[in-house]
Amino acid sequence: MRGKWLLSMLLAGALMLPVPARACTLFSAAGSDYVEGGGTLLVKNRDWTPQEQAVRLVSSGRYLYYGLFAGDGSKLALKGGVNEKGLAVVSASASSIPRKERAAMPQRSSMRKMLANCATVDEALQQQDLLVGPKFLMLADRQKIVYVEVAPDGKVNVQEVQQGTLAHTNHYLAPEFQSYNRLKGVSSHKRYDRIQSLLQTGAPFTLDRFLEFSTDRHDGPDNSIWRDGSTEKKEQTLGTIAIHIPASGQPEIYIKYRQHPDQRGHEKIVRMTVE
């Protein structure tokens, strides 16, 4: 009995240790008081171990969209994008849940269907059948920004802002979802605190100002918003997706990314109007 008790205590302690997180930092702003000229801004920094990435135009649904895709070999998954109607969607992993457990849970791909078929945040959120599996989404259209926390048991927390800012990293923020934060993500908490502090400085914001935030290295190679990685095997920032959706007119997208894993410091940049 004493051996079983000791084993259970060791396992419980392990879940409270800091762990490396395959992670992202998401942040956004909405409304004329917070976005110069009105509309919305949305940024995702994508952190992962080095892999192939590509920017693609997809026109297989009701609306065409540009997105950043990543993966290994010929199988690349969508990591975020914006469509011609001015709906933007990005995601982040719920890394506060052990990865093996997340992989064993039912999952549904959300972003492709939302971008291909929805013109607004409200339309996207009506697709309740897509909100399956632990994950975090951040969405924007011309009028509002939201983040969505999807819990393992299917519960959903939605935070909506029409005049203000939002941020999210890789742990649950809702008070009622704190039991799902089983792993202590030091990087996730530090990045969240840092981006929140930057969002308190000098609104209204521009796309270029948000791009400055995306390169912030305040907390070192493993815990900053832009992560260089203290070793080659550590998670690193592989790309930035930044989107400006004006109150009227076509959205603008900026994507900075490594096309190949070994291109750190030689990232490609795509900046265009989506039409």
C-alpha beads as a LAMMPS data file, in Angstrom:
LAMMPS data file: protein, C-alpha beads

275 atoms
274 bonds

1 atom types
1 bond types

-500.0 500.0 xlo xhi
-500.0 500.0 ylo yhi
-500.0 500.0 zlo zhi

Masses

1 110.0

Atoms # bond

1 1 1 0.000 0.000 0.000
2 1 1 2.844 2.357 0.893
3 1 1 4.433 1.731 -2.524
4 1 1 1.183 2.549 -4.330
5 1 1 0.759 5.698 -2.263
6 1 1 4.321 6.805 -3.072
7 1 1 3.817 6.152 -6.789
8 1 1 0.595 8.162 -6.845
9 1 1 2.308 11.060 -5.067
10 1 1 5.187 11.025 -7.559
11 1 1 2.778 11.059 -10.490
12 1 1 0.791 13.922 -8.998
13 1 1 3.985 15.855 -8.420
14 1 1 5.094 15.287 -11.993
15 1 1 1.941 16.948 -13.267
16 1 1 2.850 20.108 -11.386
17 1 1 6.371 20.368 -12.834
18 1 1 7.096 22.959 -15.512
19 1 1 6.838 21.317 -18.928
20 1 1 7.860 22.346 -22.433
21 1 1 4.833 23.508 -24.408
22 1 1 4.199 23.300 -28.108
23 1 1 2.523 26.595 -27.959
24 1 1 1.165 29.806 -29.437
25 1 1 0.482 33.365 -28.358
26 1 1 -2.772 34.911 -29.607
27 1 1 -3.804 38.545 -29.207
28 1 1 -6.322 40.922 -30.758
29 1 1 -8.001 44.327 -30.560
30 1 1 -11.358 45.693 -31.693
31 1 1 -13.101 49.059 -32.006
32 1 1 -12.063 52.588 -32.922
33 1 1 -10.635 53.254 -29.444
34 1 1 -8.224 50.340 -29.809
35 1 1 -7.610 49.992 -33.578
36 1 1 -6.522 52.975 -35.620
37 1 1 -9.285 53.637 -38.141
38 1 1 -11.591 51.046 -36.541
39 1 1 -12.130 47.402 -37.327
40 1 1 -10.038 44.663 -35.712
41 1 1 -6.504 43.311 -35.422
42 1 1 -5.561 39.678 -34.770
43 1 1 -2.101 38.097 -34.353
44 1 1 -0.869 34.575 -33.758
45 1 1 2.727 33.633 -33.008
46 1 1 3.171 29.949 -33.817
47 1 1 5.613 28.044 -31.584
48 1 1 6.650 24.472 -32.384
49 1 1 9.696 22.366 -33.090
50 1 1 10.993 23.195 -36.599
51 1 1 8.927 21.812 -39.482
52 1 1 7.827 22.704 -43.010
53 1 1 5.346 25.531 -43.561
54 1 1 3.555 27.077 -46.530
55 1 1 1.185 29.938 -47.310
56 1 1 -1.759 28.837 -49.426
57 1 1 -4.808 30.295 -51.100
58 1 1 -7.790 27.958 -50.698
59 1 1 -10.890 28.367 -52.880
60 1 1 -12.773 25.105 -52.325
61 1 1 -15.635 26.536 -50.210
62 1 1 -18.081 29.450 -50.342
63 1 1 -15.272 31.914 -49.629
64 1 1 -11.610 31.909 -50.569
65 1 1 -9.078 32.314 -47.793
66 1 1 -5.353 32.617 -47.213
67 1 1 -3.768 30.571 -44.484
68 1 1 -0.538 29.340 -42.958
69 1 1 -0.180 25.560 -43.206
70 1 1 2.421 23.434 -41.430
71 1 1 3.447 19.823 -40.934
72 1 1 5.811 17.167 -42.221
73 1 1 6.141 16.111 -45.831
74 1 1 3.026 16.493 -47.967
75 1 1 0.578 16.592 -45.028
76 1 1 0.194 20.187 -43.911
77 1 1 -2.514 21.371 -41.504
78 1 1 -4.067 24.842 -41.334
79 1 1 -2.759 26.970 -38.462
80 1 1 -4.750 30.151 -39.078
81 1 1 -5.975 32.496 -41.773
82 1 1 -8.484 35.038 -43.052
83 1 1 -11.134 34.867 -45.758
84 1 1 -12.345 37.356 -48.364
85 1 1 -15.354 38.356 -46.241
86 1 1 -13.181 39.462 -43.356
87 1 1 -13.403 36.511 -40.957
88 1 1 -10.118 35.522 -39.336
89 1 1 -9.519 32.412 -37.210
90 1 1 -6.384 31.196 -35.417
91 1 1 -5.839 28.453 -32.845
92 1 1 -3.651 27.393 -29.929
93 1 1 -3.095 24.034 -28.259
94 1 1 -4.503 23.279 -24.820
95 1 1 -1.043 22.294 -23.616
96 1 1 -2.096 22.329 -19.974
97 1 1 -3.568 18.883 -20.680
98 1 1 -1.015 16.082 -21.254
99 1 1 -0.426 15.605 -24.972
100 1 1 -1.133 11.867 -25.005
101 1 1 -4.470 12.449 -23.311
102 1 1 -5.396 15.162 -25.806
103 1 1 -4.472 12.896 -28.712
104 1 1 -6.813 10.188 -27.406
105 1 1 -9.807 12.542 -27.173
106 1 1 -12.362 13.071 -29.968
107 1 1 -11.331 15.984 -32.195
108 1 1 -12.891 18.055 -34.968
109 1 1 -11.061 20.339 -37.367
110 1 1 -12.613 23.807 -36.998
111 1 1 -10.747 26.477 -38.894
112 1 1 -10.957 25.160 -42.456
113 1 1 -14.739 24.877 -42.363
114 1 1 -15.206 28.208 -40.607
115 1 1 -13.034 30.113 -43.065
116 1 1 -14.459 28.374 -46.121
117 1 1 -18.121 28.794 -45.166
118 1 1 -18.622 31.630 -42.652
119 1 1 -18.569 35.400 -43.183
120 1 1 -18.730 36.570 -39.540
121 1 1 -17.777 35.526 -36.036
122 1 1 -21.436 34.898 -35.179
123 1 1 -21.818 32.521 -38.133
124 1 1 -18.667 30.652 -37.122
125 1 1 -19.795 30.256 -33.514
126 1 1 -23.075 28.759 -34.684
127 1 1 -21.073 25.761 -35.945
128 1 1 -21.257 24.044 -32.567
129 1 1 -20.448 20.662 -34.097
130 1 1 -16.921 21.960 -34.843
131 1 1 -16.185 22.780 -31.204
132 1 1 -15.010 19.310 -30.243
133 1 1 -11.754 18.442 -28.514
134 1 1 -9.654 20.565 -26.122
135 1 1 -8.377 23.690 -27.912
136 1 1 -8.395 27.451 -28.001
137 1 1 -9.619 29.558 -30.916
138 1 1 -9.470 33.300 -31.474
139 1 1 -11.718 34.862 -34.119
140 1 1 -12.219 38.337 -35.550
141 1 1 -14.460 40.072 -38.055
142 1 1 -15.075 43.757 -38.758
143 1 1 -16.994 44.371 -35.522
144 1 1 -15.703 42.042 -32.822
145 1 1 -13.076 39.679 -31.470
146 1 1 -13.655 36.543 -29.416
147 1 1 -11.724 33.699 -27.916
148 1 1 -13.206 30.260 -27.431
149 1 1 -12.001 27.735 -24.858
150 1 1 -13.171 24.186 -25.570
151 1 1 -12.856 21.810 -22.611
152 1 1 -12.308 18.043 -22.842
153 1 1 -15.877 17.385 -21.683
154 1 1 -17.351 19.588 -24.418
155 1 1 -18.042 22.665 -22.298
156 1 1 -17.279 25.951 -24.064
157 1 1 -16.251 29.360 -22.730
158 1 1 -16.624 32.314 -25.132
159 1 1 -15.275 35.794 -24.380
160 1 1 -16.425 38.542 -26.784
161 1 1 -15.148 42.112 -27.113
162 1 1 -16.319 44.880 -29.452
163 1 1 -14.195 47.647 -27.913
164 1 1 -11.019 46.405 -26.260
165 1 1 -8.376 43.677 -26.402
166 1 1 -8.073 39.926 -25.845
167 1 1 -5.128 37.576 -25.364
168 1 1 -4.653 33.839 -24.936
169 1 1 -1.811 31.353 -24.730
170 1 1 -1.991 27.641 -23.829
171 1 1 -3.820 27.326 -20.527
172 1 1 -7.490 27.720 -19.633
173 1 1 -8.488 31.151 -18.333
174 1 1 -12.111 30.597 -17.274
175 1 1 -12.363 30.143 -13.475
176 1 1 -14.654 27.151 -13.949
177 1 1 -12.083 25.476 -16.269
178 1 1 -9.081 25.649 -13.926
179 1 1 -9.245 21.928 -13.145
180 1 1 -8.192 21.252 -16.753
181 1 1 -4.857 23.016 -16.194
182 1 1 -3.124 19.824 -15.098
183 1 1 0.340 20.760 -16.346
184 1 1 2.145 23.861 -15.122
185 1 1 3.057 25.766 -18.273
186 1 1 5.604 28.353 -17.141
187 1 1 6.042 29.694 -20.675
188 1 1 2.292 29.926 -21.243
189 1 1 1.785 32.023 -18.113
190 1 1 4.768 34.271 -18.785
191 1 1 3.736 34.909 -22.382
192 1 1 0.177 35.645 -21.310
193 1 1 1.294 38.132 -18.655
194 1 1 3.705 39.814 -21.052
195 1 1 1.261 40.273 -23.930
196 1 1 -1.356 41.584 -21.517
197 1 1 1.118 44.200 -20.310
198 1 1 1.951 45.214 -23.912
199 1 1 -1.744 45.571 -24.714
200 1 1 -1.975 48.216 -21.988
201 1 1 0.454 50.495 -23.855
202 1 1 -0.698 53.202 -26.208
203 1 1 -3.954 52.288 -27.968
204 1 1 -5.195 52.735 -30.641
205 1 1 -2.989 50.105 -32.268
206 1 1 -1.880 49.554 -35.844
207 1 1 -0.896 46.345 -37.592
208 1 1 2.747 47.412 -37.467
209 1 1 2.523 48.022 -33.712
210 1 1 1.098 44.552 -33.205
211 1 1 3.956 43.181 -35.309
212 1 1 6.382 44.830 -32.887
213 1 1 4.649 43.000 -30.026
214 1 1 5.036 39.721 -31.923
215 1 1 8.850 40.059 -31.883
216 1 1 9.109 40.748 -28.133
217 1 1 11.946 38.789 -26.450
218 1 1 11.472 40.152 -22.933
219 1 1 11.479 36.766 -21.150
220 1 1 14.359 34.933 -22.762
221 1 1 14.655 32.235 -25.456
222 1 1 12.061 29.814 -24.063
223 1 1 9.417 32.041 -22.457
224 1 1 9.127 35.119 -24.661
225 1 1 6.393 35.989 -27.131
226 1 1 9.030 35.428 -29.859
227 1 1 10.844 32.272 -28.790
228 1 1 14.316 31.571 -30.190
229 1 1 14.739 28.361 -28.179
230 1 1 17.680 27.844 -25.837
231 1 1 18.678 24.741 -27.855
232 1 1 17.867 23.475 -31.346
233 1 1 15.435 20.933 -29.879
234 1 1 13.439 23.484 -27.876
235 1 1 10.197 24.918 -29.178
236 1 1 10.726 28.033 -31.282
237 1 1 8.572 30.663 -32.941
238 1 1 8.228 29.408 -36.502
239 1 1 5.896 32.076 -37.791
240 1 1 3.584 35.023 -37.231
241 1 1 0.133 35.501 -38.732
242 1 1 -1.097 39.098 -38.404
243 1 1 -4.422 40.320 -39.789
244 1 1 -6.062 43.731 -40.031
245 1 1 -9.775 43.699 -40.824
246 1 1 -10.872 47.303 -41.438
247 1 1 -14.362 48.582 -40.705
248 1 1 -14.825 48.704 -44.490
249 1 1 -12.674 47.461 -47.336
250 1 1 -10.676 44.284 -47.760
251 1 1 -8.648 42.624 -44.983
252 1 1 -4.858 42.720 -44.955
253 1 1 -2.766 39.707 -43.978
254 1 1 0.908 39.554 -42.994
255 1 1 2.628 36.185 -42.603
256 1 1 6.249 35.741 -41.538
257 1 1 7.299 32.093 -41.645
258 1 1 10.055 29.569 -42.160
259 1 1 9.317 27.565 -45.270
260 1 1 11.842 24.915 -44.233
261 1 1 12.955 23.943 -40.713
262 1 1 16.522 25.241 -41.126
263 1 1 15.582 28.789 -42.162
264 1 1 15.695 30.477 -38.766
265 1 1 16.699 34.096 -39.325
266 1 1 15.778 33.836 -43.006
267 1 1 11.994 33.786 -42.728
268 1 1 9.843 34.611 -45.730
269 1 1 7.345 37.480 -45.470
270 1 1 4.030 37.666 -47.314
271 1 1 1.903 40.805 -47.003
272 1 1 -1.188 41.290 -49.130
273 1 1 -4.777 42.400 -49.384
274 1 1 -7.258 39.514 -49.401
275 1 1 -9.710 39.869 -52.300

Bonds

1 1 1 2
2 1 2 3
3 1 3 4
4 1 4 5
5 1 5 6
6 1 6 7
7 1 7 8
8 1 8 9
9 1 9 10
10 1 10 11
11 1 11 12
12 1 12 13
13 1 13 14
14 1 14 15
15 1 15 16
16 1 16 17
17 1 17 18
18 1 18 19
19 1 19 20
20 1 20 21
21 1 21 22
22 1 22 23
23 1 23 24
24 1 24 25
25 1 25 26
26 1 26 27
27 1 27 28
28 1 28 29
29 1 29 30
30 1 30 31
31 1 31 32
32 1 32 33
33 1 33 34
34 1 34 35
35 1 35 36
36 1 36 37
37 1 37 38
38 1 38 39
39 1 39 40
40 1 40 41
41 1 41 42
42 1 42 43
43 1 43 44
44 1 44 45
45 1 45 46
46 1 46 47
47 1 47 48
48 1 48 49
49 1 49 50
50 1 50 51
51 1 51 52
52 1 52 53
53 1 53 54
54 1 54 55
55 1 55 56
56 1 56 57
57 1 57 58
58 1 58 59
59 1 59 60
60 1 60 61
61 1 61 62
62 1 62 63
63 1 63 64
64 1 64 65
65 1 65 66
66 1 66 67
67 1 67 68
68 1 68 69
69 1 69 70
70 1 70 71
71 1 71 72
72 1 72 73
73 1 73 74
74 1 74 75
75 1 75 76
76 1 76 77
77 1 77 78
78 1 78 79
79 1 79 80
80 1 80 81
81 1 81 82
82 1 82 83
83 1 83 84
84 1 84 85
85 1 85 86
86 1 86 87
87 1 87 88
88 1 88 89
89 1 89 90
90 1 90 91
91 1 91 92
92 1 92 93
93 1 93 94
94 1 94 95
95 1 95 96
96 1 96 97
97 1 97 98
98 1 98 99
99 1 99 100
100 1 100 101
101 1 101 102
102 1 102 103
103 1 103 104
104 1 104 105
105 1 105 106
106 1 106 107
107 1 107 108
108 1 108 109
109 1 109 110
110 1 110 111
111 1 111 112
112 1 112 113
113 1 113 114
114 1 114 115
115 1 115 116
116 1 116 117
117 1 117 118
118 1 118 119
119 1 119 120
120 1 120 121
121 1 121 122
122 1 122 123
123 1 123 124
124 1 124 125
125 1 125 126
126 1 126 127
127 1 127 128
128 1 128 129
129 1 129 130
130 1 130 131
131 1 131 132
132 1 132 133
133 1 133 134
134 1 134 135
135 1 135 136
136 1 136 137
137 1 137 138
138 1 138 139
139 1 139 140
140 1 140 141
141 1 141 142
142 1 142 143
143 1 143 144
144 1 144 145
145 1 145 146
146 1 146 147
147 1 147 148
148 1 148 149
149 1 149 150
150 1 150 151
151 1 151 152
152 1 152 153
153 1 153 154
154 1 154 155
155 1 155 156
156 1 156 157
157 1 157 158
158 1 158 159
159 1 159 160
160 1 160 161
161 1 161 162
162 1 162 163
163 1 163 164
164 1 164 165
165 1 165 166
166 1 166 167
167 1 167 168
168 1 168 169
169 1 169 170
170 1 170 171
171 1 171 172
172 1 172 173
173 1 173 174
174 1 174 175
175 1 175 176
176 1 176 177
177 1 177 178
178 1 178 179
179 1 179 180
180 1 180 181
181 1 181 182
182 1 182 183
183 1 183 184
184 1 184 185
185 1 185 186
186 1 186 187
187 1 187 188
188 1 188 189
189 1 189 190
190 1 190 191
191 1 191 192
192 1 192 193
193 1 193 194
194 1 194 195
195 1 195 196
196 1 196 197
197 1 197 198
198 1 198 199
199 1 199 200
200 1 200 201
201 1 201 202
202 1 202 203
203 1 203 204
204 1 204 205
205 1 205 206
206 1 206 207
207 1 207 208
208 1 208 209
209 1 209 210
210 1 210 211
211 1 211 212
212 1 212 213
213 1 213 214
214 1 214 215
215 1 215 216
216 1 216 217
217 1 217 218
218 1 218 219
219 1 219 220
220 1 220 221
221 1 221 222
222 1 222 223
223 1 223 224
224 1 224 225
225 1 225 226
226 1 226 227
227 1 227 228
228 1 228 229
229 1 229 230
230 1 230 231
231 1 231 232
232 1 232 233
233 1 233 234
234 1 234 235
235 1 235 236
236 1 236 237
237 1 237 238
238 1 238 239
239 1 239 240
240 1 240 241
241 1 241 242
242 1 242 243
243 1 243 244
244 1 244 245
245 1 245 246
246 1 246 247
247 1 247 248
248 1 248 249
249 1 249 250
250 1 250 251
251 1 251 252
252 1 252 253
253 1 253 254
254 1 254 255
255 1 255 256
256 1 256 257
257 1 257 258
258 1 258 259
259 1 259 260
260 1 260 261
261 1 261 262
262 1 262 263
263 1 263 264
264 1 264 265
265 1 265 266
266 1 266 267
267 1 267 268
268 1 268 269
269 1 269 270
270 1 270 271
271 1 271 272
272 1 272 273
273 1 273 274
274 1 274 275
